[in-house]
């Protein structure tokens, strides 16, 4: 761990877990169901790292969501041949557009 990461991790350990914001879950669910009706949205915890550690260490509730719904055989994340199907890329853009507008509120639409 780099020095700045170690400091952030230490501050994070003191802040503890944040409660799941129901408004965030509702926004994610709305964006997912607009493109994929009926797909269950289930909060989970990932063991992977992100830059969110710095926000959380500063007391800012931080969550991660994904937007790609692809077949297992099309999944090449973090490999030598990392890629995403073109249709998935454009569907991801639509997902993020819907999610950001839902989180920003009605004036943003």
C-alpha positions in Angstrom: 0.0 0.0 0.0 1.3 3.5 -0.8 1.6 5.9 2.1 -1.5 8.0 1.1 -3.5 4.8 0.7 -2.4 3.6 4.1 -3.6 6.9 5.7 -6.9 6.7 3.9 -7.4 3.1 5.0 -6.6 4.0 8.6 -9.2 6.9 8.5 -11.7 4.5 6.8 -11.3 2.0 9.6 -12.4 4.6 12.1 -15.4 5.7 10.1 -17.0 2.3 9.9 -19.7 1.3 7.4 -22.2 3.7 5.9 -25.9 2.8 5.8 -27.2 2.0 2.4 -29.1 5.1 1.0 -32.5 4.0 -0.1 -32.6 6.9 -2.6 -29.5 5.6 -4.3 -30.9 2.0 -4.4 -34.1 3.4 -5.9 -32.2 5.4 -8.6 -30.1 2.3 -9.5 -33.2 0.1 -9.6 -35.0 2.6 -11.8 -32.1 2.9 -14.3 -31.7 -0.9 -14.4 -35.4 -1.6 -14.9 -35.7 1.1 -17.6 -33.3 -1.0 -19.7 -33.8 -4.5 -18.2 -37.4 -4.8 -16.8 -37.7 -7.3 -14.0 -34.0 -7.9 -13.3 -33.5 -8.0 -9.6 -31.2 -5.4 -8.1 -29.4 -6.9 -5.1 -26.9 -4.9 -3.0 -23.6 -6.7 -2.4 -20.2 -5.9 -1.0 -17.2 -6.3 -3.2 -13.7 -7.2 -2.1 -12.2 -5.2 -5.0 -10.5 -1.8 -4.5 -11.6 1.5 -5.8 -10.8 5.2 -5.4 -13.8 5.4 -3.2 -11.6 4.8 -0.2 -10.5 8.4 -0.2 -14.1 9.7 -0.2 -15.2 7.3 2.5 -12.1 8.3 4.6 -13.4 11.9 4.3 -16.8 10.8 5.6 -18.6 10.8 2.2 -20.9 7.8 1.8 -19.5 6.0 -1.3 -21.2 3.2 -3.3 -20.3 1.4 -6.6 -22.7 0.2 -9.3 -22.2 -1.5 -12.6 -24.0 -1.0 -15.8 -22.8 -3.8 -18.1 -25.1 -6.7 -18.7 -23.3 -9.1 -20.9 -22.9 -12.8 -21.5 -20.1 -14.6 -19.6 -18.4 -15.5 -22.8 -18.2 -11.7 -23.7 -16.5 -10.8 -20.3 -12.9 -10.0 -20.7 -12.4 -7.4 -17.9 -8.8 -6.8 -16.7 -7.3 -9.3 -19.1 -4.9 -9.0 -22.0 -7.8 -8.9 -24.3 -10.1 -6.6 -22.4 -13.1 -5.4 -24.4 -16.8 -4.8 -24.3 -19.4 -5.5 -27.0 -20.3 -2.3 -28.9 -24.0 -2.6 -28.0 -23.1 -2.9 -24.3 -21.1 0.3 -24.5 -24.0 2.3 -25.8 -26.4 0.6 -23.3 -24.0 1.6 -20.5 -24.2 5.2 -21.6 -28.0 5.1 -21.5 -27.8 3.5 -18.0 -25.5 6.2 -16.6 -27.6 9.0 -18.2 -30.7 7.6 -16.5 -28.9 7.1 -13.2 -27.3 10.5 -13.0 -30.6 12.2 -13.9 -32.4 10.2 -11.2 -29.8 11.1 -8.6 -29.7 14.8 -9.6 -33.4 15.2 -9.2 -36.3 16.5 -11.3 -34.7 19.9 -12.2 -31.9 18.1 -14.0 -34.2 16.5 -16.5 
